[in-house]
Amino acid sequence: MGPETAFRSAGTAKPRHRAAGGWEDGDVTTLPHFDVGTVRLTRVPYFDVTLPPDAVALTEAEVAALPWAVGTWCASPTEVRVGQVFWVVESDGRTIVVDPCCASDAFLRTGAEARTHQDAAFAAFRAAGFDPDAVDTVVMSHLDGIGMNALVDDDGRWHPAFPNAPIVLSDVEWDKTRGRADNPDAGALVALHAQGAVTPVPLPHRLTADVEMVASGGHTPGHATVVVHSGGARALFLGHLAVSPMQAAVARPVALHDDPEQGGRALRTWLEDAATDDALVIGPLWPAPGAAHVRLDPVELVPAD
């Protein structure tokens, strides 16, 4: 069971209709932000929830073997924490949103509640001080649900959620998307492309002088990592190479990837790279604070502060 199925089926995974979002067992009232040189990264939560380990392709035994994860990345070996968030990158006077509220369409973007969720999610976004109309670019590391890249109207039609921002994804990911346009998320993205809202790009692709999309593959063939490099500091948005920080410490291939072996190799490469200069690593589905520092031998992801 992947995160999208778990969001739908977990009886306690109810959205928090408040600006700051919330745990199912307590409020999330902070907006973590991190300065990487002159670039500011802000995590804006809609909500965080606890789900069973199989929601992130882990077993209870694997989670229990990671005591460093308890209290942040999981509540217990049977309760893994997952987030639904907007990551906002402010660089060179531009505002970039990365992977907003993805991998949750079955719960957040389907049926009569889809509009309720989008209204509540964007209420949280605005309450954090951000205006969807002022966003310059939206980055999709890959397509795993349309998420909050789009708004749905009463007639079921999809429109850009950030009306002045092109949605940028790799050309390889776009080719895959077109080939499965019968799937709801791909169909929504194709509809946005027809409106001129989607820009496929070859990788690497520079978004600002300090922010770049580079190819990683593994999770999907066109999967991208977003690299922030400013003032001698770095941050790496890993996309779904690690749906949970705890996956970083699991040696076996993870079934959530299109190519589990390549996904594992790509994750290990990025983790080793991050450890060389204590770069931040970030996952769009990670719970608060959503960012970590990598320790190797053995692998630990230490929550950033």
N, C-alpha and C positions, 0 to 999 in steps of 0.2 A: 504494500500500500504506500503510495507516494504522498507528499504533502497535500496535493490538491484533493485527493480522495479523503484524506484524514481531516482536512478542514471541514469537509461536508458532513462526515460521519461522526466526528467527535461531539458528543452531546454537550460537553461543557465548553466547547470552543465557540463561545458566543461573542460577536463583535461588541466593542465598547463604543457606544454612541456619545463620545465626549471628545473634546479637542485633543487631549493628550494621549488617547488610546488607553489600554490597560491590560495587565495580566488577568487571567481568569481568577487568580488568587491574590490579586493586589494591583494597585494602580501603577502605571508608568507615567510619571509626572515630569521627567526631565527630558531635555533634548540634547543628547550628546553631540558635541562638535569637536573637531580635531583640526588643528592648523598644521598643514604640511607646507613649510615655507610660507609663501604668500597665498596659498590656496586654502580655503576653508571647506571642510566637509561636515555636513550636518545630517544627522539621522532623525527623520520625522516619523514617529510611529503612528500607524492607525491602531493596531493592537498587537500584543504578543500573547501566545497561548502555550499551554503544555499539551503534548500529544504523545502517544505511545512510540517507543523507539523505532518500530518498523515504518513509521511515517517518514523517517529519514534513512531508511535502509540499514538500520543498525539493530542489533539484538540487545536484550536486557543485559546479557553477560558482557557484551562489549562495552556498554555504557558503565556498568559496575566496575570495570577494570580501569576507569579513568577518573580517579578521585579529584583531580584538578578541575574537572568540568562541573562538579556539583556546586550549586549555589548561583551559577551564572548561566551556563549553557544547558544545564538540566536541573530539575528540582530533586530528582532521585533517579535510580536506574530504570524506573518505569515511566518517567515523566520528562520528556525531552522538550526543551523550549524552542519555539519557532516564531519568527516575527513577520508581520506584514507592514512594510515601511516604504517611505520615500527617502532615498539618499540624494542630497542636494550638494553639488560641487560648485563653488564660486571661484572662478579663475579668470583673470584678465578682464574683469568687468562683465563676464558672461556667467549665466546661471544654467547649469546642466543638471538634469535629473537622470538617475541611473536605476533601471529595473524597478519601476514603481509597482509594488504590491503584486508580484508575479506568483505563478504556480498555485493559484487559488481560484481559478475561474469557476470550478464546480460549486464553490461555496459563495464567492463574492460577486460573480459576474453572470449568474444564471438565474432566470426566473424573475418573479415579482420583486425580490429583494435586491436585485442588481442596482437599481437606482437609489435605494436607501443606502446601500453600502457606498456607492460613489459619492453621494452627498455627504455622508459622515466622514469618509476618507479625506475629501477635499476641504471639509470644515477643519480637520486637523492640520492640513497643509497650510491653510490660510492663517489659522490661529498661531502657527509657528512663525509667522511673519513673511510667508512666501505667497506670491501671486502667480497662479497658473499662466496668466497672460504675459508675465514678465520672464518666463522661462525661455531660453534661447535654443536649447537642444535637449532632446530626450534620447538616451542611449539604451538600447536593448542588447545585452550580452548575447542573447539568443531569444527565440520565441518559446516560452513555456507558459501559455496563457496570455491573453491580451492584457490582463491586469488593469492598472489604472492609466495605461497609455491612451485609453479611449473612454468616452462616455456613450452610454446607450440611451436612446430616446424612447418615448412611449410606444413607438411603432417598431422597436427592435433594431433601429438603424444605428450604426456606430459613427462617432464623430471624434476628432482629436480632442483629447483632454487638455492639451497644452496648445492652444490654437496658433501660436506664433513660433512654435518649435518643431523643426523636422524631427521625425523619429529615425534615428540612425542605427543600422545594423549591418553586419557584413553581407557582402554580395553572395557569399556561399550560403549563409543562413536564409537569405531571401529566396534563393533558388530552391532550397528545401521547402520553404513556406509555400511557394507557388505550386509545388508538387503535391501538397496535401491540403489544398484550399477547401476541400469538403469538411475538414475539421473546423469546429467553431472558432478557435483562436486564430487559425490561419485565415479563415474566411473574413474575420474582423480586420486583420491586418491588410489583407488584399483590398478590402473596402476602403481602408484609410489610404492605401497607396493610390487607388483610383481618384481620391480627393487631393492628391498631391502632397500628402502628409508624411510619406515614408521615403527615406533616401538610403538605398543600399550603397555600400562603399567597399572598395577593396581594402584589405588590411595589409600593413598598418595604416591607420588613419588618424591624423592629428586634429583634435578638437580645439585646443588652444595651445599656446607655447608650452604649457606645463601638463597637458592632459592628452593622452593618446590611447586609442584602441589598438590592440595587437591580437593576433590569432593565437588561440590556445587549443581549439578542437577538443576532442575527447567526449565531453558531455553531449555535444552535437558537433557535426563537422564544421559548422561555421561559428562556433562559440568564440567569444572574444573576452579578453581580460582588459580592464581599463586601468592604465598606469598613470599615476600622478607623480610628478617629479619636480620639486621646487625647492630652492634654497638648500640643496644637499640632502633633503628628506624625501621619502617616497611613501606612497600608499598604493596598494594593489586591490582592485575590486575583482574578486575571483569568480563572480557569477555563480554558476551551479557546479563548479568543480568540487566544491564542498558545500552541500546544502546545509549541513551543520558543522560547526568547528570540530566536533568530535570525529567526524569522518577523516580528518587529517591524521589521526593517530591509528587508523585501522589499516593494516597492511594488505588486506584482501581487496580485489576489485569490487567496486560498488555498482550494484545492478541498476541504479538510476541513470547511468550514462549510456548513450548510444553505443559507445565503444569503451567498456569498463577498463580494459587494460590501458588504452591511451589516456582515458580520463585520470586514472591513477598516476600515470607517469607525468602528465601535465601538472597535476596538483603537487606532486612531490617536487618537481622542478621549480614551481613558483614558491613553495615553502622554503626550499633551500636558498633560493635567490633572496627572499625577504629576510632570511636570517643573517645574510651577509652584512646588512646595514641597519637591522632592526626596523625595517619598513613595516608599516601597518598593513594588515590583511583584513579584508572586509567581505562579508557575504550578504547578499540582499535578503536572505531568509534568516539570518542570525538574529537572536534576541538581543536586547539591550546589554551592553553598549554597542553591539554590532560590529566591533572592530577589535583586533587582537595583535599581539606581538608573538612571533614564532620562537619557540625554543626547540632545539633538536637533540636527539639521542638521549632520552626518548622524546618523541614529539609531544609538545604541549602548546596550546594556544592560550596565552595569558591575556585576560581582558584588558583592553586599553583604558586609560583614564585621562 
